Amino acid sequence: RTFEEDADVEGAEELRDFVARHFVVVRIDYQYAPNGADVLEQTGAQEHFPGGLPFVFTVDSHGRYAASFEGAGLEKNRRGSFNWYRGFHRDAMLRVLTSMRNAALASQQ
């Protein structure tokens, strides 16, 4: 084991099931994909792109930017501590993803 394992199996399953029900996950390698910048421009996400990776965002049913993942304060352990595993608190992650889903749904109306 390289880090202390998280025993919150129930929380992991809840988070996994939520993502499976409400998201279509697409990974675009912005740095190396020939059209990575085009994706940000065409979705309207370019103006929200902070410049750092990963940049996680949702789109509405028309493929237009709805919300970005804001992970500040969600990490279980922060760099600089002896155990710097950077996992997220699952309950907080679920709240952020719910907010992102709701933003995508609201922007369709």
C-alpha positions in Angstrom: 0.0 0.0 0.0 1.3 3.4 -0.9 -1.3 5.4 1.1 -3.8 4.8 3.8 -6.9 3.2 2.2 -10.2 4.8 2.6 -12.8 2.5 4.3 -15.8 4.5 3.0 -17.0 2.0 0.5 -20.6 3.1 0.8 -19.7 6.7 0.0 -17.6 5.5 -2.9 -20.5 3.5 -4.3 -22.9 6.4 -3.8 -20.6 8.7 -5.7 -20.0 6.2 -8.5 -23.7 5.6 -8.9 -24.5 9.3 -9.0 -21.9 10.0 -11.7 -23.2 7.0 -13.7 -26.8 8.2 -13.5 -26.2 11.9 -14.3 -23.0 12.3 -16.3 -21.5 11.3 -19.6 -17.8 11.5 -18.8 -15.5 12.6 -21.7 -11.8 13.0 -21.3 -10.1 15.4 -23.7 -6.3 15.7 -23.4 -6.2 19.4 -23.9 -2.4 19.5 -24.1 -2.0 16.9 -26.8 -5.3 16.6 -28.6 -5.2 18.5 -31.9 -8.5 20.1 -31.2 -8.4 20.5 -27.4 -8.6 24.3 -27.6 -11.4 24.1 -30.1 -13.5 22.1 -27.6 -13.1 24.8 -25.0 -14.0 27.5 -27.5 -17.0 25.6 -29.0 -18.5 24.8 -25.6 -18.0 28.4 -24.3 -15.7 27.0 -21.5 -12.7 29.0 -22.7 -13.5 32.0 -20.7 -13.8 29.9 -17.6 -10.6 27.9 -18.2 -8.1 28.8 -15.3 -5.1 27.5 -17.3 -4.4 24.6 -15.0 -5.2 21.0 -15.6 -7.4 19.0 -15.0 -10.2 21.4 -16.0 -13.5 19.6 -15.2 -16.7 21.2 -16.4 -20.3 20.3 -17.4 -22.3 21.3 -20.4 -26.0 21.5 -21.0 -27.9 19.4 -23.6 -26.8 21.8 -26.3 -23.1 21.3 -25.5 -22.7 24.8 -23.9 -20.7 25.4 -20.7 -22.7 25.2 -17.5 -20.4 24.9 -14.5 -16.8 24.1 -13.5 -15.6 21.8 -10.8 -14.4 23.8 -7.9 -12.4 21.5 -5.7 -10.8 24.0 -3.3 -11.2 22.7 0.3 -12.5 19.3 -0.7 -9.2 17.4 -0.4 -8.8 15.0 2.5 -5.1 15.8 3.0 -3.2 18.7 1.6 0.2 18.7 0.2 2.8 19.7 2.7 1.7 17.2 5.3 3.4 13.9 5.8 0.6 12.0 4.2 -0.3 14.0 1.1 -2.7 11.7 -0.6 -5.0 14.0 -2.4 -8.3 12.2 -2.3 -11.5 14.2 -1.9 -14.2 14.0 0.8 -16.9 12.0 -1.0 -19.8 13.8 0.6 -18.4 17.2 -0.4 -17.6 15.8 -3.9 -21.2 14.7 -4.2 -22.4 18.2 -3.3 -20.2 19.8 -5.9 -21.2 17.3 -8.6 -24.9 17.8 -7.7 -24.4 21.6 -8.1 -22.7 21.1 -11.5 -25.5 18.8 -12.7 -28.1 21.3 -11.5 -26.4 24.1 -13.3 -26.4 22.1 -16.5 -30.1 21.3 -16.1 -31.0 24.9 -15.3 -29.2 26.3 -18.3 -31.4 24.3 -20.6 -34.6 26.0 -19.5 
